[in-house]
Amino acid sequence: MKARPTLSVVAPDRGDDYDDKFEASCDIGETTLYKAGLRINSSGVTFADGKPGHKEDDDEVDECVVETRKLVALDKLETVGMIGRGSSGQVFKARHSESNVLYAVKVVTNVFDKPRRDQLLTEIRTLYGIESDHLVGFYGAYFQDHALSIVLEFCALGSLDQLLARLPRDDDVVPERVIAAIAMQILTGLAHLKRVRHVHRDIKPQNILVQQDGAVKLTDFGLARELSSSTSMAQTFVGTFKYMAPERVQNEPYDYKSDIWSLGLVLIECATQTFPYANARSYIDVVQSIVESPEPSLPEVDANGELFTREFHDFIGRCLKKEPSERASVEELLDSSWLQLHNATSTERSVRRCATWLEQLRFVNEDASEAKDSRHEEQHDAKQLKAKQHDEEEEIEEAIEGSEHGN
């Protein structure tokens, strides 16, 4: 019989989170929900000092609230479908009555369900005042009729795991150059979170959304943790354990690099359509595999028998170092030879490459055109025009990459 690792039961949402001012008690009134300076009512969300409290690296003052975001009034939204549901809340698809744009609305109907309520409040606090093309868009939060709601960007193609499940059986290999484009966008989102000193803590395919235009976005910030500085460590056991870094499953201090381990597992899953610890059948098995088994790695070839590049192997190896100090940082990975090999060094090119792949797969969703925020339409059209001007160049580049690297 295999020896079992020494494990301890760790209560979620304890540890150093209790030292954070946001762990103060929540005051729930008839019309207002208030916690640690965060006030939410039927008119929206405000902070006591007008700021969400984010700090940027190399900056001694709080990050200013982003003023360019167009907030969406809850009474202007009409529910048109259900995206998902849980024991304490639902996620709806809603249409704006004036613009016809689609949004996703998360609702916690039982605000006295502390874990779920606090997750949504953490998500609001994380997204409030932050804008990034690779973090899901935030359009307001509301408390009325004893329900807490958050309005988010609607991503027509859903999550990465749903996208991978839709791949045709006769063509279920994601080209390496596309995986590189996906990785670049995820890293860009993580870099923005790091700039405001946040660890996501729950990177997995279900929390990576894909838009029809090829944009890849991180979502579900209910477990995000703010660190007091760029060198701080956290020590709290929350998140999806299958994708947790070794230091986290062992309840050791962790930092931004714990998200890098999770990214490495996600990319292997994209490349092979298989979770690296697929043979582990229970929580104990997964933990034992993470702690005791060799670090996961890519196979030599993909499902079509094509070799993965040496640079891809190296990239995965740098993500999946058990020792955090040996693991690559976000900045190092963005500058990696693998991304350079596939010309995935700009977000615009990476988005366009993903869009081309989606078009080839005919992943067309009727909601996609409606889901675009009209605020970005002019920018989107300009990007489309520029993309057309580079079509011939892109086709030549893809042909060269395919012939040289078998992808």
Summary of the structure (lengths in Angstrom):
residues: 407
radius of gyration: 21.3
end to end distance: 42.0
largest distance: 64.7
contacts: 1256
relative contact order: 0.12
helix: 40%
strand: 17%
